[in-house]
Amino acid sequence: MSIRPAVSSDATGIAELHAASWRRAYRGILRDEFLDGPVVQERRRLWESRLSQSLLPEARFVALIENGGELEAFVCVLLDADAHWGALLDNLHVSTSAQGRGLGRSLMAEAARWVLQRRPHSRLHLWVYEKNVAACGFYEHLGGVITEHRAKAAPDGCQIPAIRYGWEDLAGLTCGGP
């Protein structure tokens, strides 16, 4: 297993894995017509924009894990996303076939190392839909602490109850990597 930075040519693969992950995890959370319809195109636009040269790469970390040329997992972190909580773990997705092998933990470790290198005193946070029980369990297992509950605007146009998980000290997260 190796982790590498994403490049612009990875946008389509990342978008497809992102959409597949949402279709699996967010069924019953996001509207079916969104998940069965424009989710791939909407994610492709996001990732093409995010991985383009016009964005500030020093403020964004996108890394992925491939196996035999197949994308298995990716992570995205945005620095300075919140005045109090600092860096935002915006995405962490692992393909169904690769789950249970520690890829999510490895990407969390890599993301924490990246944040610490750039902002040694930064915190890390993320938002999870309350009904995404599997993700909540994963982040709690990694030491994430619930810091806030709020309805968040979802890509399908709905307001959905979400939980903010936070990590005050990122050093503990760095132990889970390769």
Contact map, one row per residue, 1 for C-alpha under 8 A:
1110000000000000000000000000000000000000000000000000000000000000111000000000000000000000000000000000000000000000000000000000000000000000000000000000000000000000000000000000000001
1111000000000000000000000000000000000000000000000000000000000000110000000000000000000000000000000000000000000000000000000000000000000000000000000000000000000000000000000000000001
1111100000000000000000000000000000000000000000000000000000000011110000000000000000000000000000000000000000100000000000000000000000000000000000000000000000000000000000000000000000
0111110000000000000000000000000000000000000000000000000000000011100000000000000000000000000000000000000000000000000000000000000000000000000000000000000000000000000000000000000000
0011111000000000000000000000000000000000000000000000000000001111000000000000000000000000000000000000000000000000000000000000000000000000000000000000000000000000000000000000000000
0001111101000000000000000000000000000000000000000010000000000111000000000000000000000000000000000000000000000000000000000000000000000000000000000000000000000000000000000000000000
0000111111100000000000000000000000000000000000000010000000000000000000000000000000000000000000000000000000000000000000000000000000000000000000000000000000000000000000000000000000
0000011111100000000000000000000000000000000000010011000000000000000000000000000000000000000000000000000000000000000000000000000000000000000000000000000000000000000000000000000000
0000001111110000000000000000000000000000000000000000000000000000000000000000000000000000000000000000000000000000000000000000000000000000000000000000000000000000000000000000000000
0000011111111100000000000000000000000000000000000000000000000000000000000000000000000000000000000000000000000000000000000000000000000000000000000000000000000000000000000000000000
0000001111111110000000000000000000000000000100110010000000000000000000000000000000000000000000000000000000000000000000000000000000000000000000000000000000000000000000000000000000
0000000011111111000000000000000000000000000100110000000000000000000000000000000000000000000000000000000000000000000000000000000000000000000000000000000000000000000000000000000000
0000000001111111100000000000000000000000000000000000000000000000000000100000000000000000000000000000000000000000000000000000000000000000000000000000000000000000000000000000000000
0000000001111111110000000000000000000000000100100000000000000000000000100100000000000000000000000000000000000000000000000000000000000000000000000000000000000000000000000000000000
0000000000111111111000000000000000000001001101100000000000000000000000000000000000000000000000000000000000000000000000000000000000000000000000000000000000000000000000000000000000
0000000000011111111100000000000000000001001100000000000000000000000000000000000000000000000000000000000000000000000000000000000000000000000000000000000000000000000000000000000000
0000000000001111111110000000000000000000000000000000000000000000000000111000000000000000000011100000000000000000000000000000000000000000000000000000000000000000000000000000000000
0000000000000111111111000000000000000000001000000000000000000000000000000000000000000000000010000000000000000000000000000000000000000000000000000000000000000000000000000000000000
0000000000000011111111100000000000100011001000000000000000000000000000000000000000000000000000000000000000000000000000000000000000000000000000000000000000000000000000000000000000
0000000000000001111111110000000000000000000000000000000000000000000000000000000000000000000000100000000000000000000000000000000000000000000000000000000000000000000000000000000000
0000000000000000111111111100000000000000000000000000000000000000000000000000000000000000000011110000000000000000000000000000000000000000000000000000000000000000000000000000000000
0000000000000000011111111110000000100000000000000000000000000000000000000000000000000000000000000000000000000000000000000000000000000000000000000000000000000000000000000000000000
0000000000000000001111111110000000110000000000000000000000000000000000000000000000000000000000000000000000000000000000000000000000000000000000000000000000000000000000000000000000
0000000000000000000111111110000000000000000000000000000000000000000000000000000000000000000000000000000000000000000000000000000000000000000000000000000000000000000000000000000000
0000000000000000000011111110000000000000000000000000000000000000000000000000000000000000000000000000000000000000000000000000000000010000000000000000000000000000000000000000000000
0000000000000000000011111111110000000000000000000000000000000000000000000000000000000000000000000000000000000000000000000000000000010000000000000000000000000000000000000000000000
0000000000000000000001111111111100100000000000000000000000000000000000000000000000000000000000000000000000000000000000000000000000000000000000000000000000000000000000000000000000
0000000000000000000000000111111100000000000000000000000000000000000000000000000000000000000000000000000000000000000000000000000000000000000000000000000000000000000000000000000000
0000000000000000000000000111111000000000000000000000000000000000000000000000000000000000000000000000000000000000000000000000000010100000000000000000000000000001000000000000000000
0000000000000000000000000111111101100000000000000000000000000000000000000000000000000000000000000000000000000000000000000000000000000000000000000000000001010100000000000000000000
0000000000000000000000000011111111100000000000000000000000000000000000000000000000000000000000000000000000000000000000000000000000000000000000000000000000010000000000000000000000
0000000000000000000000000011011111110000000000000000000000000000000000000000000000000000000000000000000000000000000000000000000000000000000000000000000000000000000000000000000000
0000000000000000000000000000001111111000000000000000000000000000000000000000000000000000000000000000000000000000000000000000000000000000000000000000000000000000000000000000000000
0000000000000000000000000000011111111110000000000000000000000000000000000000000000000000000000000000000000000000000000000000000000000000000000000000000000010000000000000000000000
0000000000000000001001100010011111111110000000000000000000000000000000000000000000000000000000000000000000000000000000000000000000000000000000000000000000000000000000000000000000
0000000000000000000000100000000111111110000000000000000000000000000000000000000000000000000000000000000000000000000000000000000000000000000000000000000000000000000000000000000000
0000000000000000000000000000000011111111000000000000000000000000000000000000000000000000000000000000000000000000000000000000000000000000000000000000000000000000000000000000000000
0000000000000000000000000000000001111111110000000000000000000000000000000000000000000000000000000000000000000000000000000000000000000000000000000000000000000000000000000000000000
0000000000000000001000000000000001111111111000000000000000000000000000000000000000000000000000000000000000000000000000000000000000000000000000000000000000000000000000000000000000
0000000000000011001000000000000000001111111100000000000000000000000000000000000000000000000000000000000000000000000000000000000000000000000000000000000000000000000000000000000000
0000000000000000000000000000000000000111111110000000000000000000000000000000000000000000000000000000000000000000000000000000000000000000000000000000000000000000000000000000000000
0000000000000000000000000000000000000111111111000000000000000000000000000000000000000000000000000000000000000000000000000000000000000000000000000000000000000000000000000000000000
0000000000000011011000000000000000000011111111100000000000000000000000000000000000000000000000000000000000000000000000000000000000000000000000000000000000000000000000000000000000
0000000000110111000000000000000000000001111111110000000000000000000000000000000000000000000000000000000000000000000000000000000000000000000000000000000000000000000000000000000000
0000000000000000000000000000000000000000111111111000000000000000000000000000000000000000000000000000000000000000000000000000000000000000000000000000000000000000000000000000000000
0000000000000010000000000000000000000000011111111100000000000000000000000000000000000000000000000000000000000000000000000000000000000000000000000000000000000000000000000000000000
0000000000110110000000000000000000000000001111111110000000000000000000000000000000000000000000000000000000000000000000000000000000000000000000000000000000000000000000000000000000
0000000100110000000000000000000000000000000111111111000000000000000000000000000000000000000000000000000000000000000000000000000000000000000000000000000000000000000000000000000000
0000000000000000000000000000000000000000000011111111001000000000000000000000000000000000000000000000000000000000000000000000000000000000000000000000000000000000000000000000000000
0000000000000000000000000000000000000000000001111111001000000000000000000000000000000000000000000000000000000000000000000000000000000000000000000000000000000000000000000000000000
0000011100100000000000000000000000000000000000111111101000000000000000000000000000000000000000000000000000000000000000000000000000000000000000000000000000000000000000000000000000
0000000100000000000000000000000000000000000000011111111000000000000000000000000000000000000000000000000000000000000000000000000000000000000000000000000000000000000000000000000000
0000000000000000000000000000000000000000000000000011111110000000000000000000000000000000000000000000000000000000000000000000000000000000000000000000000000000000000000000000000000
0000000000000000000000000000000000000000000000000001111100000000000000000000000000000000000000000000000000000000000000000000000000000000000000000000000000000000000000000000000000
0000000000000000000000000000000000000000000000001111111110000000000000000000000000000000000000000000000000000000000000000000000000000000000000000000000000000000000000000000000000
0000000000000000000000000000000000000000000000000000111111110000000000000000000000000000000000000000000000000000000000000000000000000000000000000000000000000000000000000000000000
0000000000000000000000000000000000000000000000000000101111111000000000000000000000000000000000000000000000000000000000000000000000000000000000000000000000000000000000000000000000
0000000000000000000000000000000000000000000000000000000111111000000000000000000000000000000000000000000000000000000000000000000000000000000000000000000000000000000000000000000000
0000000000000000000000000000000000000000000000000000000111111000000000000000011100000000000000000000000000000000000000000000000000000000000000000000000000000000000000000000000000
0000000000000000000000000000000000000000000000000000000111111100000000000001111000000000000000000000000000000000000000000000000000000000000000000000000000000000000000000000000000
0000100000000000000000000000000000000000000000000000000011111110000000000011110000000000000000000000000000000010010000000000000000000000000000000000000000000000000000000000000000
0000110000000000000000000000000000000000000000000000000000011111000000000111100000000000000000000000000000000000000000000000000000000000000000000000000000000000000000000000000000
0011110000000000000000000000000000000000000000000000000000001111100000000111000000000000000000000000000000100000000000000000000000000000000000000000000000000000000000000000000000
0011110000000000000000000000000000000000000000000000000000000111110000111110000000000000000000000000000000100000000000000000000000000000000000000000000000000000000000000000000000
1111000000000000000000000000000000000000000000000000000000000011111000111100000000000000000000000000001000000000000000000000000000000000000000000000000000000000000000000000000000
1110000000000000000000000000000000000000000000000000000000000001111111111000000000000000000000000000000000000000000000000000000000000000000000000000000000000000000000000000000000
1000000000000000000000000000000000000000000000000000000000000000111111110000000000000000000000000000000000000000000000000000000000000000000000000000000000000000000000000000000000
0000000000000000000000000000000000000000000000000000000000000000011111000000000000000000000000000000000000000000000000000000000000000000000000000000000000000000000000000000000000
0000000000000000000000000000000000000000000000000000000000000000011111100000000000000000000000000000000000000000000000000000000000000000000000000000000000000000000000000000000000
0000000000000000000000000000000000000000000000000000000000000000011111110000000000000000000000000000000000000000000000000000000000000000000000000000000000000000000000000000000000
0000000000001100100000000000000000000000000000000000000000000001111011111100000000000000000000100000000000000000000000000000000000000000000000000000000000000000000000000000000000
0000000000000000100000000000000000000000000000000000000000000001111001111100000000000000000001101100000000000000000000000000000000000000000000000000000000000000000000000000000000
0000000000000000100000000000000000000000000000000000000000000001110000111110000000000000000111100100001100000000000000000000000000000000000000000000000000000000000000000000000000
0000000000000100000000000000000000000000000000000000000000000111100000111111000000000000001111000000000000100000000000000000000000000000000000000000000000000000000000000000000000
0000000000000000000000000000000000000000000000000000000000001111000000001111100000000000111110000000000000110010000000000000000000000000000000000000000000000000000000000000000000
0000000000000000000000000000000000000000000000000000000000011110000000000111110000000000111100000000000000000010000000000000000000000000000000000000000000000000000000000000000000
0000000000000000000000000000000000000000000000000000000000011100000000000011111000000011111000000000000000000010000000000000000000000000000000000000000000000000000000000000000000
0000000000000000000000000000000000000000000000000000000000111000000000000001111110000011110000000000000000000000000000000000000000000000000000000000000000000000000000000000000000
0000000000000000000000000000000000000000000000000000000000110000000000000000111110000111000000000000000000000000001000000000000000000000000000000000000000000000000000000000000000
0000000000000000000000000000000000000000000000000000000000100000000000000000011111100111000000000000000000000000000000000000000000000000000000000000000000000000000000000000000000
0000000000000000000000000000000000000000000000000000000000000000000000000000011111101111000000000000000000000000000000000000000000000000000000000000000000000000000000000000000000
0000000000000000000000000000000000000000000000000000000000000000000000000000000111111111000000000000000000000000000000000000000000000000000000000000000000000000000000000000000000
0000000000000000000000000000000000000000000000000000000000000000000000000000000111111100000000000000000000000000000000000000000000000000000000000000000000000000000000000000000000
0000000000000000000000000000000000000000000000000000000000000000000000000000000001111100000000000000000000000000000000000010000000000000000000000000000000000000000000000000000000
0000000000000000000000000000000000000000000000000000000000000000000000000000000011111111000000000000000000000000000000000111100000000000000000000000000000000000000001000000000000
0000000000000000000000000000000000000000000000000000000000000000000000000000001111111111000000000000000000000000000000000111100000000000000000000000000000000000000000000000000000
0000000000000000000000000000000000000000000000000000000000000000000000000000111111001111100000000000000000000000001000000111100000000000000000000000000000000000000000000000000000
0000000000000000000000000000000000000000000000000000000000000000000000000000111111001111110000000000000000000000000000000001110000000000000000000000000000000000000000000000000000
0000000000000000000000000000000000000000000000000000000000000000000000000011110000000011111100000000000000000000000000000001110000000000000000000000000000000000000000000000000000
0000000000000000000000000000000000000000000000000000000000000000000000000011110000000001111100000000000000000000000000000000011000000000000000000000000000000000000000000000000000
0000000000000000000000000000000000000000000000000000000000000000000000000111100000000000111110000000000000000000000000000000000000000000000000000000000000000000000000000000000000
0000000000000000000000000000000000000000000000000000000000000000000000001111000000000000111111000000000100100000000000000000000000000000000000000000000000000000000000000000000000
0000000000000000110010000000000000000000000000000000000000000000000000001110000000000000001111100000000100000000000000000000000000000000000000000000000000000000000000000000000000
0000000000000000100010000000000000000000000000000000000000000000000000011100000000000000000111110110001100000000000000000000000000000000000000000000000000000000000000000000000000
0000000000000000100110000000000000000000000000000000000000000000000000111000000000000000000011111110000000000000000000000000000000000000000000000000000000000000000000000000000000
0000000000000000000010000000000000000000000000000000000000000000000000000000000000000000000001111110000000000000000000000000000000000000000000000000000000000000000000000000000000
0000000000000000000000000000000000000000000000000000000000000000000000010000000000000000000000111110000000000000000000000000000000000000000000000000000000000000000000000000000000
0000000000000000000000000000000000000000000000000000000000000000000000011000000000000000000001111111101000000000000000000000000000000000000000000000000000000000000000000000000000
0000000000000000000000000000000000000000000000000000000000000000000000000000000000000000000001111111111100000000000000000000000000000000000000000000000000000000000000000000000000
0000000000000000000000000000000000000000000000000000000000000000000000000000000000000000000000000111111000000000000000000000000000000000000000000000000000000000000000000000000000
0000000000000000000000000000000000000000000000000000000000000000000000000000000000000000000000000111111000000000000000000000000000000000000000000000000000000000000000000000000000
0000000000000000000000000000000000000000000000000000000000000000000000000000000000000000000000000011111111000000000000000000000000000000000000000000000000000000000000000000000000
0000000000000000000000000000000000000000000000000000000000000000100000001000000000000000000001000111111111100000000000000000000000000000000000000000000000000000000000000000000000
0000000000000000000000000000000000000000000000000000000000000000000000001000000000000000000111000010011111110000000000000000000000000000000000000000000000000000000000000000000000
0000000000000000000000000000000000000000000000000000000000000000000000000000000000000000000000000000011111111000000000000000000000000000000001000000000000000000000000000000000110
0000000000000000000000000000000000000000000000000000000000000000000000000000000000000000000000000000011111111100000000000000000000000000000000000000000000000000000000000000000111
0010000000000000000000000000000000000000000000000000000000000011000000000110000000000000000100000000001111111110000000000000000000000000000000000000000000000000000000000000000010
0000000000000000000000000000000000000000000000000000000000000000000000000010000000000000000000000000000111111111000000000000000000000000000000000000000000000000000000000000110110
0000000000000000000000000000000000000000000000000000000000000000000000000000000000000000000000000000000011111111100000000000000000000000000000000000000000000000000000000000111110
0000000000000000000000000000000000000000000000000000000000000000000000000000000000000000000000000000000001111111110000000000000000000000000000000000000000000000000000000000010010
0000000000000000000000000000000000000000000000000000000000001000000000000011100000000000000000000000000000111111111000000000000000000000000000000000000000000000000000000000000000
0000000000000000000000000000000000000000000000000000000000000000000000000000000000000000000000000000000000011111111100000001000000000000000000000000000000000000000000000110110000
0000000000000000000000000000000000000000000000000000000000000000000000000000000000000000000000000000000000001111111110000000000000000000000000000000000000000000000000000110010000
0000000000000000000000000000000000000000000000000000000000001000000000000000000000000000000000000000000000000111111111000000000000000000000000000000000000000000000000000000000000
0000000000000000000000000000000000000000000000000000000000000000000000000000001000000010000000000000000000000011111111110100000000000000000000000000000000000000000000000000000000
0000000000000000000000000000000000000000000000000000000000000000000000000000000000000000000000000000000000000001111111111100000000000000000000000000000000000000000000000100000000
0000000000000000000000000000000000000000000000000000000000000000000000000000000000000000000000000000000000000000111111110000000000000000000000000000000000000000000000000000000000
0000000000000000000000000000000000000000000000000000000000000000000000000000000000000000000000000000000000000000011111110000000000000000000000000000000000000000000000000000000000
0000000000000000000000000000000000000000000000000000000000000000000000000000000000000000000000000000000000000000001111111100000000000000000000000000000000000000000000000000000000
0000000000000000000000000000000000000000000000000000000000000000000000000000000000000000000000000000000000000000001111111100000000000000000000000000000000000000000000000000000000
0000000000000000000000000000000000000000000000000000000000000000000000000000000000000000000000000000000000000000000100111110000000000000000000000000000000000000000000000000000000
0000000000000000000000000000000000000000000000000000000000000000000000000000000000001110000000000000000000000000001100111111000000000000000000000000000000000000000000010000000000
0000000000000000000000000000000000000000000000000000000000000000000000000000000000011110000000000000000000000000000000001111100000000000000000000000000000000000000001111100000000
0000000000000000000000000000000000000000000000000000000000000000000000000000000000001111100000000000000000000001000000000111110000000000000000000000000000000000000001110100000000
0000000000000000000000000000000000000000000000000000000000000000000000000000000000001111100000000000000000000000000000000011111000000000000000000000000000000000000111100000000000
0000000000000000000000000000000000000000000000000000000000000000000000000000000000000001110000000000000000000000000000000001111100000000000000000000000000000000000111000000000000
0000000000000000000000000000000000000000000000000000000000000000000000000000000000000000010000000000000000000000000000000000111110000000000000000000000000000000011110000000000000
0000000000000000000000000000000000000000000000000000000000000000000000000000000000000000000000000000000000000000000000000000011111010011000000000000000000000000011110000000000000
0000000000000000000000000000100000000000000000000000000000000000000000000000000000000000000000000000000000000000000000000000001111110000000000000000000000000001111000000000000000
0000000000000000000000000000000000000000000000000000000000000000000000000000000000000000000000000000000000000000000000000000000111111001000000000000000000000000111000000000000000
0000000000000000000000000000100000000000000000000000000000000000000000000000000000000000000000000000000000000000000000000000000011111000000000000000000000000000000000000000000000
0000000000000000000000001100000000000000000000000000000000000000000000000000000000000000000000000000000000000000000000000000000111111111000000000000000000000000000000000000000000
0000000000000000000000000000000000000000000000000000000000000000000000000000000000000000000000000000000000000000000000000000000001111111100000000000000000000000000000000000000000
0000000000000000000000000000000000000000000000000000000000000000000000000000000000000000000000000000000000000000000000000000000000011111110000000000000000000000000000000000000000
0000000000000000000000000000000000000000000000000000000000000000000000000000000000000000000000000000000000000000000000000000000100011111111000000000000000000000000000000000000000
0000000000000000000000000000000000000000000000000000000000000000000000000000000000000000000000000000000000000000000000000000000101011111111100000000000000000000000000000000000000
0000000000000000000000000000000000000000000000000000000000000000000000000000000000000000000000000000000000000000000000000000000000001111111110000000000000000000000000000000000000
0000000000000000000000000000000000000000000000000000000000000000000000000000000000000000000000000000000000000000000000000000000000000111111111000000000000000000000000000000000000
0000000000000000000000000000000000000000000000000000000000000000000000000000000000000000000000000000000000000000000000000000000000000011111111110000000000000000000010000000000000
0000000000000000000000000000000000000000000000000000000000000000000000000000000000000000000000000000000000000000000000000000000000000001111111111000000000000000000000000000000000
0000000000000000000000000000000000000000000000000000000000000000000000000000000000000000000000000000000000000000000000000000000000000000111111110000000000000000000000000000000000
0000000000000000000000000000000000000000000000000000000000000000000000000000000000000000000000000000000010000000000000000000000000000000011111110000000000000000000000000000100000
0000000000000000000000000000000000000000000000000000000000000000000000000000000000000000000000000000000000000000000000000000000000000000001111111000000000000000000000100000000000
0000000000000000000000000000000000000000000000000000000000000000000000000000000000000000000000000000000000000000000000000000000000000000001111111100000000000000000011100000000000
0000000000000000000000000000000000000000000000000000000000000000000000000000000000000000000000000000000000000000000000000000000000000000000100111110000000000000000011100000000000
0000000000000000000000000000000000000000000000000000000000000000000000000000000000000000000000000000000000000000000000000000000000000000000000011111100000000000001111000000000000
0000000000000000000000000000000000000000000000000000000000000000000000000000000000000000000000000000000000000000000000000000000000000000000000001111100000000000001111000000000000
0000000000000000000000000000000000000000000000000000000000000000000000000000000000000000000000000000000000000000000000000000000000000000000000000111110000000000001110000000000000
0000000000000000000000000000000000000000000000000000000000000000000000000000000000000000000000000000000000000000000000000000000000000000000000000111111000000000111100000000000000
0000000000000000000000000000000000000000000000000000000000000000000000000000000000000000000000000000000000000000000000000000000000000000000000000001111100000000111000000000000000
0000000000000000000000000000000000000000000000000000000000000000000000000000000000000000000000000000000000000000000000000000000000000000000000000000111110000011110000000000000000
0000000000000000000000000000000000000000000000000000000000000000000000000000000000000000000000000000000000000000000000000000000000000000000000000000011111000011110000000000000000
0000000000000000000000000000000000000000000000000000000000000000000000000000000000000000000000000000000000000000000000000000000000000000000000000000001111101111000000000000000000
0000000000000000000000000000010000000000000000000000000000000000000000000000000000000000000000000000000000000000000000000000000000000000000000000000000111111111000000000000000000
0000000000000000000000000000000000000000000000000000000000000000000000000000000000000000000000000000000000000000000000000000000000000000000000000000000011111100000000000000000000
0000000000000000000000000000011001000000000000000000000000000000000000000000000000000000000000000000000000000000000000000000000000000000000000000000000001111100000000000000000000
0000000000000000000000000000000000000000000000000000000000000000000000000000000000000000000000000000000000000000000000000000000000000000000000000000000011111110000000000000000000
0000000000000000000000000000010000000000000000000000000000000000000000000000000000000000000000000000000000000000000000000000000000000000000000000000000011111111000000000000000000
0000000000000000000000000000000000000000000000000000000000000000000000000000000000000000000000000000000000000000000000000000000000000000000000000000001111001111100000000000000000
0000000000000000000000000000100000000000000000000000000000000000000000000000000000000000000000000000000000000000000000000000000010000000000000000000001111000111110000000000000000
0000000000000000000000000000000000000000000000000000000000000000000000000000000000000000000000000000000000000000000000000000000011000000000000000000111100000011111000000000000000
0000000000000000000000000000000000000000000000000000000000000000000000000000000000000000000000000000000000000000000000000000001111000000000000000000111100000001111100000000000000
0000000000000000000000000000000000000000000000000000000000000000000000000000000000000000000000000000000000000000000000000000001111000000000000000111110000000000111110000000000000
0000000000000000000000000000000000000000000000000000000000000000000000000000000000000000000000000000000000000000000000000000111100000000000000000111100000000000011111000000000000
0000000000000000000000000000000000000000000000000000000000000000000000000000000000000000000000000000000000000000000000000000111100000000001000011111000000000000001111100000000000
0000000000000000000000000000000000000000000000000000000000000000000000000000000000001000000000000000000000000000000000000011110000000000000000011110000000000000000111110000000000
0000000000000000000000000000000000000000000000000000000000000000000000000000000000000000000000000000000000000000000000000011100000000000000000111000000000000000000011111100000000
0000000000000000000000000000000000000000000000000000000000000000000000000000000000000000000000000000000000000000000000000111000000000000000000000000000000000000000001111100000000
0000000000000000000000000000000000000000000000000000000000000000000000000000000000000000000000000000000000000000000000000010000000000000000000000000000000000000000000111111000000
0000000000000000000000000000000000000000000000000000000000000000000000000000000000000000000000000000000000000001100100000011000000000000000000000000000000000000000000111111110000
0000000000000000000000000000000000000000000000000000000000000000000000000000000000000000000000000000000000000001100000000000000000000000000000000000000000000000000000001111111000
0000000000000000000000000000000000000000000000000000000000000000000000000000000000000000000000000000000000000000000000000000000000000000000000000000000000000000000000001111111000
0000000000000000000000000000000000000000000000000000000000000000000000000000000000000000000000000000000000011001000000000000000000000000000001000000000000000000000000000111111100
0000000000000000000000000000000000000000000000000000000000000000000000000000000000000000000000000000000000011101100000000000000000000000000000000000000000000000000000000111111110
0000000000000000000000000000000000000000000000000000000000000000000000000000000000000000000000000000000000001000000000000000000000000000000000000000000000000000000000000011111110
0000000000000000000000000000000000000000000000000000000000000000000000000000000000000000000000000000000011011000000000000000000000000000000000000000000000000000000000000000111111
0000000000000000000000000000000000000000000000000000000000000000000000000000000000000000000000000000000011111100000000000000000000000000000000000000000000000000000000000000011111
1100000000000000000000000000000000000000000000000000000000000000000000000000000000000000000000000000000001000000000000000000000000000000000000000000000000000000000000000000000111
